[in-house]
Amino acid sequence: MTIATVWLILAAIVGNATASILLKQYANSDQSLDATLRMSQLVLPLAAMAVYAASFVIYAIVLRTAPVSKAYTLITFGTQTVLIVMGALMFNERVNLVGALGLGLIITGLILVFNSASV
């Protein structure tokens, strides 16, 4: 796997995680409960959609040089790892012992998948 592909995978992970965080911020805001729809209420969801779209394009570019089984695994579980950590840091979501062990297994799996990826 080329260094450019690795950077693109990291960009897709950051993009997916960022979009999910934007949606979480919107869901936690009072705006998501307001019955009247104003353009200002759509900023976070529209930003999330734009970031998801950019991540999708990056993923498509990654698929040109990386096997789908490796690219999808790295992006999906990489995003999950980032979201577990950011959920704890930004939204005070609890990570108990079982969750921490699961996160460790995910990271171990990502390392194994990355090292097995040959292009």
LUMKEMI-554215 format. One record per residue (C-alpha): x, y, z. Coordinates in steps of 0.5 Angstrom, whole numbers, plus 500, padded with zeros to 3 digits. Layout:
N
XYZ ...
END
This chain:
119
500500500 503507498 504512503 499516499 494511500 495511507 494519508 488518504 485513508 487517514 483523511 477518510 477516517 478524520 472526515 467520517 469522524 468529523 461528520 459524526 461529531 457534527 451530527 452529534 453536536 447538532 443532536 445535542 443542541 436545542 436547535 434539533 428540537 425546534 419545530 420551526 425550521 430556519 437556515 441556521 438550524 441546517 448549518 451542522 447537518 449540511 456541514 456533516 453531509 458535505 464532510 461525508 461526501 468528501 470522505 466518500 470521494 476520498 474512499 473512492 480514490 483509495 479503492 483505486 490502489 487498495 483492496 476493498 477488504 483492507 480499505 473498508 476495514 481500516 476506514 470503518 474501524 479507524 473511524 470507530 476508534 476515533 469516535 470512541 476516544 472523541 466521544 469520551 473527550 468531547 461528550 463525556 461518554 463513558 468507556 468502561 473496562 470492557 469498552 477499553 478492552 474492545 478498543 484495544 482489540 480494534 486497534 490491534 486488528 487495525 495494525 494486523 490488517 494494515 500490516 497484511 495489506 499488500 498492494 
END
